[in-house]
Amino acid sequence: MQHLVFVYGTLRKGESNHHYIEQCDCLGTCETLPEYTLFDLGAYPAVIAGHSSILGEVYWVNDDTLAQLDRLEDVPVEYRRETISTPFGLAWIYLYQQPAELDVEIASGDWFQRI
């Protein structure tokens, strides 16, 4: 089965974990509705419910790749998956589940602009 996944951090092109999905079809970039907030955890980002748009890429992935991504994101402990609307259809997004640890917001909503 194929799934759409919205990625916003280390899985994006040029980032450290992109190799997990580099063979998958990228449908394009898009922004979420203004319903989230992006944070910098140092080595990787976190998204929680909020009032900002997040920039990311949408990929088609198969069941095996989705299972690998779930392991990478430590679902259901550190992150959980929810669906969001994208111009390409409903896609999975990984949301952070430990918001007490968040303090460095990326106001632009773009992980590439964190520095």
N, C-alpha and C positions, 0 to 999 in steps of 0.2 A: 504494500500500500504506500502511496505517496502522501506526504504532508508538507504544508507550507510552514516555514519557520522564519520569524523576524529576528535578526541578530543585530545587536547594537554596540558590541564591544570587541573582545578578543577574537571573535569568530569572523569579523568583517575582513574584507580583502586587505592584505598587507599587515595583518595583526598576528599575534603569536599562536593562536589556535585555529587560524583559517584552514590549516591542513585537514581538519576534520570534515570540511564541507567543500574543499576546493574542486572536487570532481562533480559536485552537485550543480544543477542549473540555477543560476542567479537570475531572478526575474527583474530585478532593479532595486533602486533605492526609494525610500518613502519616509514620511514622518507620521508618527502616531497622532491621534487626537490629543489635545492638551489634558491628558488624564494621568500623567506620570511625572516622576522626578528622577533624574540620573545623578548618581554619586560615584566618586572616584574612591575605590578601596585600595589604591596603590597598583597592584599587578592586574587588576580587573575591575570592571564597573558593577554597579548594582542599580536596578530600577525598582521603584516602589510606586504605589498610587500617589498622585500629586496633581499638579496643575500646569505641567509643561508638556511640550511635544518632544519626542525622542526621534532622532534620525537613525535609520538603520537600513539593512538590506534584507530582501526576502528571497529565500531559497526553497526549491523543491528538494526534499530529502526522503529516503526510503525508511522502512521500519528499523533496519539495522543502524543506520546513521542516527535516527532519532534516539534509539537506545544508547548509543555512544554519547550523544549530547546530554542525555539525562544523567549519565554517569559523570561526565565532565562537570555538570552544573550541580551535582550532588542532590538531585531530586529524590525524595521530597524534603530533605533536611535543610540545605542552604537556600535552594531555590525551589519554586513550584512553577508549573506550566499553566498558562491560561491562554484563551484565544482572544485575538484582537482583529478588528477589521483593517484590511489593507486594500490598496487599489487592485491587488491581485487575488483577493479573496480572504477568507478567514485563515489566520496564521497563528502558530504558537509563539508565545513570548515567554521568556524566563523572568520571573519576578522574585526579588530578594525577600527572604523571610526573617531577617534579623535586623530590623530598622534601628534598634538601639545603638548599633555600631556605626551609624552613618553620620558623617559630619562635613565632608567635602563635596558640596554640590557642584555639578557641572551645569551652569545656568544655560548654556547654549543648547543643551540636549544632544550634543554631538561628542562622542568619545574621542574623536580625532582632535578636538579643540580643548582637551583637558589640560594641556600645558600652557 
